[in-house]
Structures are given as C-alpha cells and as structure tokens.
Amino acid sequence: MDLIGLRVFCEIVDSGSLTAAAHRLGMGAPMISKHLARLERSLAARLLNRTSRSMSLTEAGRLFHEQAMQALEILDTGVAAVGQVTGSPRGELKISAPVWIATPRFAALIADYQRRCPGVRLDVHLENRMVDLVAEGFDLALRMKNDASQSLISRQLCDVQFYCVATPEFLARSAAKSQAGAAHLPAMIMPNQMQFGRPKMPAEGMLLAPDQPVAMRSNDTTLSYHAVMAGIGAAFLPGWLVADDLASGRLLHCGDVDKTYQGRVFAVYPSRRHQALKLRSFIDFLVENMDRLESPRVG
C-alpha cells in the first residue's frame, strides 16, 4: 500500500480539509486528491464524503483512519529510534515568532544553533498575530502566552523585561513643555491593540493615564523602536531590543523604575506522540540558551 497515501489521508483528517493538508505537506491540492483517490481505489472503498462545503469520514474511513494512525505511529517510532542512534537533526523547521524578537541577540542565538545542527533549515515568520499552528503548517511558535491545550504543548523558555524608553533629547523637550504647562506626560508610541485602561499583550500591566498623549500607533515593534530613536515619542520595548541603547545612554528609562512589564516566553508546538528530531533539538537548545538573551534589570 502507498505509504504517502496513508500519510496524506491521515493529514486530511487531522487538518480538516484537502487544502490544509496540502499546505502542511507542501504539496499541491491536485496531488493530494490524486493520492487520496489512489488509496481509495486500492482499498475498493470510499473513505471520505466530500461536498463543496463539508467533509466527513465514511464508516470505512473511520475504521481505516484508526488503523492507519497506529501504523504510522509505529513506523515513526522506528524511524525516530534509528535517528537517535545514527542520525542528526535535519529538514525545514517552520517557526512563528513576534516581530520584536528580531534582534541581533536572537540572530546570534539561532546562528549558534545552526552551527550545532547544520542540517536544519529555519523558516522564521515574524508577525504579531496568533497563527494556527496546525492549519498553517507551523512546527513551533514562540509566544508570550501559555497556550497549552489538548492539541498544543507549551514549554517555558525565559523571561523578558519591557521598559518604557525614550531618547534623552525627547525627554528634555518633554520636560521643557511640562515646565511651560503645555504637557505633563511624554507622548507615547503605542501598539495598535492597546487601549487606555484595557491593555493587551504585549503591554499587559502597562496601565497609562487616560490623558496620556499618543504620538503614534504601530503594530510593528521594530518600527516603534526606530520611531523612538528618531525622537517621536516614548514606548514600551523589550530589553532584548534596547539593552545596548540603555547601557550607552542613547535611550533612557522613562518615569518610575518600576514602570516595566515582565513577560514570559513559551515554545508552543502541536501535540504529537513522536516529536521530530529537528523540533526537539531546537526546543532543547532554546531552553538551554534563551536566558542569555535576558537583559539585566535597568535601574
């Protein structure tokens, strides 16, 4: 029996559609349909009831899916066991991460990983939205939210501190305006999703006054950083991104020292009985090394 056909069928059932299975397996939708049709011919049975709007397992499909999953798990166990003895991590690892993680420190970290595991090619997608790991074919997401569920596993990696920062020149201008009675709080560069009194990640706990002037909104942390450096306003930014600027004096910590937010980074990945060596090696590496990205607390 066609092994690829077995995997295609199980992936269709797991992901809920032929299109999602094609995306996760890196195949075209016509090829997915071809493998399914070949498998059904070899079994002389229809496995799926399909319409333009829905898909469901037939009775034969339900019974076969249970056995096919067991067969694939046994095979994967054998492959993994051999890989532990003779193999090394290899293949493409598709990762979702927040935009603010794009820092020189994190780039150096993944460079160290690829020197350790040269057979693994990282495909990193940076965006400030919660991707659907299963439907969109991601192996792993780095998130500031413990998203463990029946279908996902969450593993704590490290803490990260966010600081309210601005340039010395901007703070000097803000202080001069305050003395003149024109303003009493520095203008903020805020995430699009943050509202006064109702903050959301990554600004949870960063309560601001209702009369806080807003200089700009952006959903891109990198743009916010450059806007701060250009003197547009102040912003809450991760220590990974601003530690060197704070140390050199290019940026200063605004307001009270305790006006910070400490978040926690998690590795979130689909719950599978047998974890690919490439994924396990990367998560273990992050657990061992992510703490070195943590910046000293700013006084």
JORADA-V337641 format. One record per backbone hydrogen bond with DSSP energy under -1.0 kcal/mol. CO is the residue of the C=O (numbers start at 1). NH is the residue of the N-H. E is the energy in kcal/mol with one decimal. If there is no record, write none. Layout:
CO;NH;E
CO;NH;E
//
This chain:
2;6;-1.6
3;7;-2.1
4;8;-2.8
5;9;-2.6
6;10;-2.4
7;11;-2.3
8;12;-2.3
9;13;-2.1
10;14;-2.4
11;15;-2.7
12;16;-2.0
17;21;-1.9
18;22;-2.3
19;23;-2.1
20;24;-2.4
21;25;-2.3
22;27;-2.2
28;32;-1.8
29;33;-2.3
30;34;-2.1
31;35;-2.4
32;36;-2.2
33;37;-2.5
34;38;-2.2
35;39;-2.2
36;40;-2.5
37;41;-2.2
38;42;-2.2
39;43;-1.6
40;44;-1.1
40;45;-1.8
47;58;-2.2
49;56;-2.2
54;51;-2.7
56;49;-3.6
58;62;-2.6
59;63;-2.0
60;64;-2.6
61;65;-2.6
62;66;-1.6
63;67;-1.5
64;68;-3.0
65;69;-2.5
66;70;-1.6
67;71;-2.3
68;72;-2.6
69;73;-2.3
70;74;-2.2
71;75;-2.2
72;76;-3.0
73;77;-2.2
74;78;-1.9
75;79;-2.4
76;80;-2.8
77;81;-2.4
78;82;-2.1
79;83;-2.5
80;84;-2.1
82;86;-3.1
83;87;-1.5
91;121;-2.4
93;123;-2.8
94;139;-2.2
94;140;-1.6
95;125;-3.2
96;142;-2.8
97;127;-2.1
98;101;-1.6
99;102;-1.9
101;103;-2.1
103;107;-2.4
104;108;-2.2
105;109;-1.6
106;110;-2.4
107;111;-1.7
108;112;-1.8
109;113;-1.7
110;114;-2.3
111;115;-1.6
112;116;-1.5
113;117;-2.9
117;120;-1.8
119;91;-2.3
121;93;-2.5
123;95;-2.8
125;97;-2.3
129;131;-1.0
132;136;-2.6
133;138;-2.1
140;96;-2.2
141;268;-3.1
143;266;-3.4
145;147;-1.3
151;271;-2.9
152;149;-1.9
153;269;-2.4
155;267;-3.1
158;265;-3.2
160;263;-3.1
161;239;-3.6
162;261;-1.8
163;237;-2.8
164;254;-3.4
165;235;-1.9
166;252;-3.1
167;171;-2.3
168;172;-2.2
169;173;-2.2
170;174;-2.6
171;175;-2.5
172;176;-2.1
173;177;-2.2
174;178;-2.2
175;179;-2.2
176;180;-1.5
177;182;-2.5
178;181;-1.1
187;234;-2.7
188;215;-2.2
188;216;-1.4
190;218;-1.9
191;194;-1.5
195;198;-1.6
200;203;-2.6
203;206;-2.6
205;207;-1.5
209;212;-2.1
213;188;-2.6
216;190;-2.4
220;224;-2.1
221;225;-2.4
222;226;-2.2
223;227;-2.4
224;228;-2.3
225;229;-2.5
226;230;-1.6
227;232;-2.5
228;231;-1.7
234;189;-3.6
235;165;-2.7
237;163;-2.8
238;241;-1.3
238;242;-1.5
239;243;-2.0
242;246;-2.6
243;247;-2.3
244;248;-1.8
245;249;-1.1
245;250;-1.2
245;251;-1.7
252;166;-1.7
256;259;-1.8
258;260;-2.0
261;162;-3.3
263;160;-2.5
265;157;-2.9
265;158;-1.1
266;143;-2.4
267;155;-2.6
268;141;-2.5
269;153;-3.2
276;280;-2.7
277;281;-2.6
278;282;-1.5
279;283;-2.5
280;284;-2.4
281;285;-1.8
282;286;-2.4
283;287;-2.5
284;288;-1.9
285;289;-1.8
286;290;-2.9
289;292;-1.5
290;293;-2.0
291;294;-1.1
//
